[in-house]
Amino acid sequence: MHDRSHFDGCTENCVYACLMSPHAKREGWVGIGRVVGMKVLVIGSGAREHAIVCGLLTDPGVTDVVCAPGNAGIALDAPTVVIDANDPAAIAALAASAFDGSPADLVVIGPEVPLVNGAADAVRAAGIACFGPGAEAAQLEGSKAFAKDVMAAAEVPTAMAHVCETLEEVSAALDQFGAPHVVKDDGLAAGKGVVVTNDRAEALAHAEQCLAKSGGRVVIEEYLDGPEVSLFCITDGIDVVPLLPAQDFKRVGDGDLGPNTGGMGAYTPLDWTPHGMVDEVVERVALPVVREMAHRGTPFSGLLYVGLAVTHRGIRVIEFNARFGDPETQAVLALLESGLGALLYASATGHLGQLPPLIWNRGAAVTVVVAAGGYPASPRSGDVITGLEAAGAVEGVRVFHAGTTHAVEEADAIVATGGRVLAITARGASLAEARDRAYDAVKLIELDGSHYRSDIALAAVCGEVTVPG
């Protein structure tokens, strides 16, 4: 490893000046894991992808970004292309000609479904660098039972669990662990496959729904106490670079009430986490899993999302995802000052260990999701959204689009397409300032029937997040 200590505290422009310096050329940093004038294709249509697109556009090494299929907000920042984002062959074909007939230098796949379907494999087979794991490695998210098996082999601290294929097995597991009951759909469920409840009948009902699917299995786990943490770990299959930890808010209502959603808000950094927690997660979780996946012949490169509980027994892994989380990505990338394109390209090409340390804004970021009426059960669509410009004009605020499109009758009007519609993200010198700015912006947006949580990051601002023990 090179000595990179002189990068500490540098601004982004300073880092790129350093990379072009005679010293950097002697040390071999120039060109490692990075393409000057990079063209990047981003796959996806949510606020996560909007944040990734915006992050790439601020990287001086990136010249062109295309997103497919995108949404109304992404289209204001970069060209978009209509595509079936779940079709690996279509993604690979687009990657080969997305830039006026020329191929992309890098493809970034945002959602989990195309990854599990093998989109990264198809892109790599076309000779194009891709950020994201192949189909076999993506089973870390695609199957919770598989993830548990990998964790056991890698000796990763996690909750005790039983994989069940019948209601009789579920019933026995529920009795063994007791309440609160944790019931997880084994397969992909768009962030809504987990039920945590004290009601045994509700737990059984959810398990029955999971088992009714073709090949359905369900994972019953012991309940983990303590606050949850999301840690994104970038890897090239060998090295691991952690991003800032964040906290996500899954329940639809204030006070963590109501059903699970895809995520109603997030914030970073987490000043209440134990000292050295990130290093511990890298050493005890991320690196062992990456090595285990390589040992199995299915190397994992891309983003390993580690969902954690900070319990009275220490850190415990709740789940893995194989891609950036939403809405944590919006908050985390808001504070990243290093080049996002350089980071993702280094992961995709196996040069992650040769990049200089990441540089972070010293402030805080808060994301608040505005959801359509009826979300998550039966979200409504077609309502016009107003106040977007006023919200985006609030200091430190960026409005990321998720479920939006342009109105058919009125080209300038933007309408909601249901689900999570917008992710309002604010930076501030402190968490309190970032939170105030985010909610100031949210209040300027008008969308009939919409709703949002009013307590994102509130406990952290008030110093009320407690770690057991």
N, C-alpha and C positions, 0 to 999 in steps of 0.2 A: 504494500500500500504506500502511496505517496504521502508526504507530509502536507496536509491541506489546511493547517491551522491559520494561515494568513488570510483565508477566506472568511473567517468568523466575523460577523458584523457587517460584511459588505452588502451594498445594495445590489439589485439585480444587474444594473448596467455595469457596476464595478466588477462583478463576477465575469461578465462576458469580456470586459477589457482585460481582466487577468488571464482569461483563457486564450486570448490572442497575444499575450505578452511573450517576449523571448524566453522567460523562465518557464512558462507553460509549455512552449514548444519543446524545450529541452526535456521537460518532465514527461512529455507525451500525452498531455491532456487534450490538445487540439484534435478534433475529429473523432475522439473516442466515444462511441455510443451516441453519436450525434451527426445529423446531416444539416449542413447550412443550406437554407432555402427549402426547408422541409415542407412537403405537401401531405396533409393528414386527412384521412377519411374517418369520420366518427359515425358509428352505427347506433341509432336509438332515437327516441322521440320525447324524452322526459326532461324534467328540470335538471336531473343529473347530467344528461348529455349537453344541455344548454350551458351548464357550469363548466363542463369539460371544453366545449367549443370556445367559450370566453377565455378560459385559462390558456388554451393553446394560442389564441390570437394575441395574447400579451407576451408570448415567448419570442424574442428577437430572431431565433433560429427558424421559426415557422413562418412561411410566406403565404400559404394557402390552406384553407380548411373547407371541406364539404361535409354536410351532415345528411344522413339518410335514415328514415324519412324526414326527421326534424319535426318542427311545429311552427306556429305563427311567430313566436318570439325568436326562435333560432334563425328563422328566415330573415329577420331584421339584421342579423350579425354575419351570416354566412350563407352561401348557396345551399339549397336543399334539393334532394332528389327523391322522388317517390319510389319506394322499394318495399318488398316484403322482408322486413328485418329479421324474420325467423328462418329465412331460406339461405343456407350456407352457399349454395351455388350462385344465387343472385348477388350475394355480398361479394364473393370472390370475383365475379364478372365485373361488377361496378368498380371494385378496387383496381382492376387492370386498366380502366379507361376513365376514371372519375374526373380527371383534370384535362379537359379538352383532348381526350383520347389517350392521354399519358397516364401511367399508373401512379398510384399513391406511393409515397415512401414509407408510410406507416398507416395501419388501420387500427382504430381503437374501438373495441366492441363494448358498449355500455351495458345492455341488459343481460340477464342470466339465460333466457331461453335460447338465443342464438349460440351462446357458448356451449350449453349442454347439447345442442343440435350439431355441433361440430363446425361452426363458422370459422373459428381460428385455424382449424386444421385445413379447411378449404383455402383460406387466404394464404397460408404458408405454402401449401402445395402449388400455388400460383407464383411462388417466388417473392412474395411481398411480406415485409415485417409486420407482425401483428401483436398488439398488446391484449393479452387474454389467454387463458389456458385452453388446451385442446379438450375435446369432448370427454375423454376418459378422466383427465385431471379435474374437469369441471364437476365431476360427480361428488366432489367435496361439498358442493352446494346442492347438486341434483338429487342426492340421496343422503338423508341424515343417518341412516343405518351404515352406509359406507363411511361417512365421516367419523362415526363412533369407532368403527373398526380401525381406521387410520390412527385415530387418537390413542387407542389402546396400544397399537404397535409402537407408536412414537412416545408412549408414556406421558401423554399430555394430561394435565389436571382438568377433569371435567365431571359433570354430574353422572351418578350411576343411572343406568338406563336398561330397559328391556325393549327389544324389537318384537312387535306383536303382529300376527296375521289373522287372529280370530278374536271375537269379543270375549271369549273365555280367558284367553291370555291377557287381554287388556284388563279385565276385571281383577285377575289375580295380581297384576302389576300395580294397579291403583291401590289395592289393599296393602300391598307390601310397602309402598312409599308413603301412603297416607296423603292427607291434604296439606297445603294446596296441591291440586293435581296439575301436572304438566303433560299435555297431550300434543304431539307434533305429527303432522302429516309427513311421511317419509319423503315425498316428492316436492317439486316446486309448487308454491301456492301464492306467489306474488306478495310475500310478507304477511299473509293472512292465514297460514296453516297451523298456527300455534294457539292453543287455548290454555290459559292458566286460571283455574277456578277452584273454589272450595266446594262447589256443587258436583257431587259424584255423577248425578244424572246428566248434567251438562257435559262432563268429561266423556262419559260413555257415548252420548249422542254425537259428539265431534269425532270420536274414534270410529263410530259406525259409518259416518260420512266418508272418512278417509279410506276405510276398508272397502267401501262400495265401489271405489274406482278400480279400473282394470289393473291387476297386479298390486292393488293397494296394500300398504303396510303402514303401521303407526308406531311411533317411538314414545314410550312412557318413561318419564324421567323423574328423579327426585327434584324437589323444589330447591332452588338456590336463593338464599337471602342476599341482601346487599344491592347497592346501585349497579346499573349496567353501564358498560363502556364499549364503544366501537373503536377498534384500532385497525386502520388500513396499513397493510404491509406490502410494499412493492417488492417483487422478486423476479429474478431472471432464471430461477431454478437452482441457483447456488447461493447468491448473496441476498440479503434482506435489508430493505430500507424502510423503517417505519415512518408514517406521517403523524400528525398531531392526533392524539386521542380525542374523541367526541362523545357526546351523549345524545341518544335518539329518544323520541317520545312516540311510542307505538300506539297507545290507546287513543281513541278518538276524542275523549272528553277531558276537561280539566281534572286534576287530581288523579290522573291515570284511571279514569272510569270509562266504561263502555267497551265495545269490541276492538280487537286489534285492527290496525290499518297498515298501509305501506309506510307510515311514518308521518307524523304531524308537525315535526320541528326538530331542531338540533342546535347544539352550540359547542364551541371549542374556544380556548383550552379548558381543561378540567383541573383547576387548582387544588381540588380536594382529594385527588388520587394519591395513593401511597408513593413515597419517594422511590424512584427507581422502577416503577411499575412497567413502563414501556420497555426498558432493557430486559426486565424479567420475562415479559411476554415474548419478546424476540428470541431469547435464549431457551425458554422452556416450552414455547408453543410453535412459533413460526418456523424457526430453523429446523427443529426436529420433524415437523410435518413436511417441509420442503425436502429434507433428506429422505424421509420415508417414501415420499412420492417418487423420488428419483430411484430409490432402491427397488420399487415395484415396476420400474420401466415406464412410468407415466409421469415424467417430470412436469412440475407445475411452474409456469411463468405467467406473470400478470399481477393481479391484485388478490392477495389473500386477506379477506375481511375476517377479522377475529372478533366475534361477539362475546363479551366477557361479563361475568358477575364478580364483583369484588366482595367476597363473602368473609365470614368470621374465620374461615379456614384458609384464606388467601384467594388468589385469582382462580377462577374456574371458567372453562370455555363453555358457552351456551351453544354456539353454532359457528359454522364457517360459511362464508359466501365467496363466490369466485369472481367478484367484480366490485366496483365502487358501490357503496350504499347510498340510498336516497332517503332522507335529505341530508345526511351527514356530509356528503361530497360538497354540497354548496357552501357549507360553513368552512370546511377544512381548506378547500382550494382558495377561498377568499383570503386566507392568510399566507398562502404559499407565494414566495417571491422568487424562488428559483424557476428556471424554465421548465414548464410542464412537458413540452414536447421532448426536450432533451432527456428528461427523467423516464418517460414512457418508452422512448426509442431505445434507451440503454437497457431497459427491462426486456424489450422485444428482441434485442440483438445480442444479449449475453454480456453486456459491458457495465452492468450496474455497479460493480465494485470499483470501477475506475472513475466514477463521477465524484466531484467535490461534494462536501456535505450540503444538505439542503439549507436554505435560508428562509426564515419565517418572519412575518410581521409580528411585532411584539404585543399587538393588541388582542382583541377578541372578536368573534363573529357569532351571530345568532341568525338562524333561519326559522321562519314561521310559515307554515303551509296554509294556503287558503284552499279549502275543498268545496266541491259542488254540493248543493243541497241534496240530502239523502245519502251522502257518502258515509260509510262504505257499503251499506246494504243495497241501495238502488239509486245511484247518483243520477241527477238530472243533467241534461245537456242542452245546448242551443241558446243559452242566455248570454246576452252581450255583456262584456266586461268594460268598465270605464274607470278612469282615474289612474291608468297605468303610467302615463307620463309624469303626473304629479308625484306618484309614489317613487318612481325612479329618480326624481329630482331631489329627494331627501338626502342630506349629506351621508355619505358612506353606504348608500343602499344600492343594491342591484336586484331587479325583478327578473327571476328566472321563470320561464314558461314550462308547463308540463302538459296539461290537458287543454290545449288551445288550438284554434284554427281560424282562418279568415272567413267572415260571413259570406255566403254565396251572393246575397243581394247587394251587399255593400262592401266593396273591397277593402276599405280602410277600417272597417269594424272587426274586432276580434271577439270571438265567442268561445264559451267553454264547451269542451267535449266530454265533460264528466270526470269523476274521480278527483284526484288531486290536481288542481288547476294551475296554481302558482306557488312559487317558493320565494318569499321575500327574504333576502339576505342582507344583513347590515354588518359593517365593520365599525369598531369603536376602539378608543384607547383603553377602555375597560369593558368588562362584560356588561355592566349596568348601562353604559352608554350605547353599546351595540344593541342591547335589548330595547332600550327606549327608541332608538332610531328605527328598528325593525317594526315595532308596533305603531309608531307614528306613520310609517308608510302603509302598513296594512289598513289602517283606518281611512286612508284616502281612496282605497279601491272599492268599487261598487259592483256587486254581482248578486243578483237576486237569489235568495235562498242559501247563499254560501255560509260557511262557518269555519272557525279556526280556534285553536286553543289559546287561552290568554295567559297560560302559566309556563310557557317555554323559558327555561333557564332561570325561572323565578327563585326556586329553592337555592340554586348556586349563588345567585346574587345576594340572597339573604343569609348565606352561610349555613343553610339548613340541610345540606346533603351529608348524611352520616354513613360511615363505613363500619359495619359490625366489628366489634372487638377492638 
